Amino acid sequence: MTNVISIVLSGWKNIRAAAARVSLPVALAMFTSFTVMAAPIPVGPNEQQSDAKTVYRPGNGVTLPRVVRDVKPQYTAEAMREKIQGSVLIEGTVTTEGGVIDAKVVRSLDAKYGLDDEALKAARQWRFVPGMKDGKPVNVLVTIQLAFTLGNKPPA
């Protein structure tokens, strides 16, 4: 059984910020949206060692962390001009304090025009209610998927 936290967000604010770097008609004709999910990675044992602290995978009595603050990644002007769309898959550890550490790209969308870097930068700023095991907060390994999509009109 896979536990998933999924949130759909729009990035119209990001398009307005990018309008200063690209032509206004191009910026107004596009919008970004992305889906973010934290999910267990179904490989290996239920726990692993990292920096002398145990990092758990969700399941077997370990609850999935819950998002309390998300930060939207910026869609770079260069990536918009190139009309790059798709998703970046990031793996990281949600700490017992609710922050994200050890974030890394595990499936790249765009290293050349900066979308991978923007997704990493945003993921590191997320805050969670930590995952729990036996009633205590624990470090939990999560996967975050950030999808970048261009469209014809701003979201409602």
C-alpha positions in Angstrom: 0.0 0.0 0.0 1.4 3.4 -1.0 0.8 6.5 1.1 0.8 9.7 -1.0 0.4 13.3 -0.1 -0.5 15.2 -3.3 -1.2 19.0 -3.7 -1.9 20.8 -7.0 -0.7 24.4 -7.1 -0.6 27.1 -9.7 2.3 29.5 -10.4 0.6 32.6 -11.9 2.7 34.7 -9.5 5.8 33.2 -11.0 4.7 34.2 -14.5 4.2 37.8 -13.4 7.7 37.8 -11.9 9.1 36.3 -15.1 7.3 38.9 -17.3 10.1 41.3 -16.5 12.6 38.9 -18.1 10.6 37.9 -21.2 8.1 39.7 -23.4 4.8 40.4 -21.7 2.6 38.7 -24.4 4.7 35.5 -23.9 4.4 35.7 -20.2 0.7 36.3 -20.2 0.1 33.4 -22.6 1.7 30.9 -20.2 1.2 29.7 -16.7 2.8 27.1 -14.6 1.4 24.4 -12.4 3.0 21.6 -10.5 2.0 18.6 -8.5 3.8 17.8 -5.4 3.7 14.5 -3.7 5.6 12.8 -1.0 5.6 9.0 -1.3 7.5 6.1 0.1 10.3 4.7 -2.1 9.4 1.0 -2.4 13.0 -0.4 -2.3 15.3 -1.6 0.4 14.7 -2.1 4.1 12.4 0.1 6.1 15.2 2.1 7.6 18.7 3.3 6.7 21.6 5.2 8.4 22.3 8.9 7.4 24.5 11.2 9.4 24.3 8.9 12.5 20.5 9.4 12.6 18.0 6.8 11.5 16.0 7.7 8.4 12.8 5.7 8.0 10.6 4.9 5.0 6.9 5.3 5.5 5.0 2.1 6.4 5.4 -0.5 9.1 4.3 1.9 11.8 6.0 5.0 10.3 3.6 7.7 9.2 4.1 9.9 6.2 5.0 13.6 7.0 2.2 16.1 6.3 2.9 19.3 4.3 2.2 22.5 6.3 4.1 25.0 4.1 5.0 24.5 0.5 7.1 26.9 -1.6 6.5 27.1 -5.3 9.5 26.8 -7.6 10.2 29.6 -10.1 9.8 28.8 -13.8 12.9 30.4 -15.3 12.6 32.7 -18.3 15.0 30.5 -20.3 12.9 27.4 -19.7 9.8 29.3 -20.6 11.3 30.5 -23.9 12.3 26.9 -24.6 8.8 25.7 -23.6 10.2 23.0 -21.4 7.5 21.0 -19.6 7.6 18.0 -17.4 8.5 17.1 -13.8 11.5 17.0 -11.5 11.6 14.1 -9.0 13.4 15.0 -5.7 14.3 12.8 -2.8 15.0 14.2 0.6 14.6 13.6 4.3 12.0 15.3 6.4 13.6 15.8 9.8 12.0 15.5 13.2 11.8 19.3 13.2 9.8 19.3 9.9 12.5 20.6 7.5 13.9 19.0 4.4 17.6 18.0 4.3 19.7 15.9 1.9 17.5 16.9 -1.1 18.7 15.7 -4.4 17.3 15.3 -8.0 16.6 11.7 -8.7 14.9 12.4 -12.1 15.9 15.5 -14.0 13.8 17.7 -16.2 16.1 20.5 -17.1 19.6 21.0 -15.8 20.5 23.4 -18.6 17.9 26.1 -18.1 17.5 25.9 -14.3 14.3 24.0 -13.6 16.1 21.3 -11.6 17.8 23.9 -9.5 14.6 25.8 -8.9 12.7 22.7 -7.9 15.5 21.8 -5.4 15.6 25.3 -4.0 11.8 25.2 -3.4 11.8 21.7 -1.9 14.4 22.7 0.7 12.1 25.4 1.9 9.1 23.2 2.5 7.9 22.5 6.1 6.1 19.4 7.3 4.6 17.9 10.4 7.1 15.2 10.9 6.4 11.5 10.3 5.9 9.5 13.5 6.9 6.1 14.8 5.7 4.7 18.1 4.3 8.2 18.9 7.6 10.0 18.4 8.7 12.2 15.5 11.3 10.5 13.2 13.3 11.4 10.1 11.4 10.1 7.0 12.6 9.7 3.4 10.2 11.2 0.9 9.9 11.8 -2.8 8.6 15.1 -4.1 7.5 15.5 -7.7 7.3 19.0 -9.1 5.7 19.3 -12.6 6.2 22.3 -14.7 3.4 23.0 -17.3 2.9 25.8 -19.8 -0.7 26.7 -20.8 -2.7 29.2 -22.8 -4.3 31.1 -19.9 -3.8 31.9 -16.3 -5.5 29.7 -13.7 -8.9 30.9 -12.4 
